[in-house]
Amino acid sequence: MIVVTGSVTARADSFDEVRKLSLEHVRRSRTEPGCISHAVQIDCENPLRLVFFEQWADRAALLAHFAVPASRDFVRSLQSLAAAATTIELYDATRLEKL
């Protein structure tokens, strides 16, 4: 499984648009093959920061997601609305048995 974390900090004047675009992106992504989960949350320490958490079945599913034109458009849209650079981190994860 591939785990993706990311964040975007919106400007105060662009937060509503960033939130709207993010929710649309999450809902669309959940319908893609190989998407296990995809969510966006508001950071309780910085209410202008949205945090993404995603789980994908494998690298191929994630690469297919990145290739979707709407995904690329989403990232481009965020760049003009963000107060700072967006972040993204990818992890190759294996579920551990209970300890």
Buried (B, 14 or more C-beta within 10 A) or exposed (E): BBBBEBBBBBBEEBBEBBBEBBEEBBEBBEEBEBBEEBEBEBEEEEEBBBBBBBBBEEEEBBEBBEEBEEBEEBBEBBEEBBBEEBEEEBEEEEEEEEE
